[in-house]
């Protein structure tokens, strides 16, 4: 895995924004989240996140 600075790609913002707007209008923009329930699940959520088990946002719900 290799990171990058989003500010190094400012010239691509208009094209990316247009692509995202088109996907939103078409209903093809997808968002992934893994939700864990309860504070006791926090260690598992963290480990899953660090090991690539969860996809997208990793959330712990507290009720």
TAPEHU-V586861 format. One line per field, one symbol per residue. ss: DSSP state (H for helix, E for strand, L for the rest). phi: phi as a letter, one per 30 degrees, with the letter a starting at -180 (. if undefined). burial: # if it has 24 or more other C-alpha atoms within 12 Angstrom, else .. A space follows every 50 residues. Layout:
ss: ???
phi: ???
burial: ???
This chain:
ss: LLLLLHHHHHHHHHHHHHHHHHHHHHLLLLLLEEEEELHHHHHHHHHHHH LLLLLLEEEEELL
phi: .bdacdddbedceeddddddddddddicdcbcbccccjeddeeddddddd ciddcidcbcdcc
burial: ...................................#........#..... .......##....
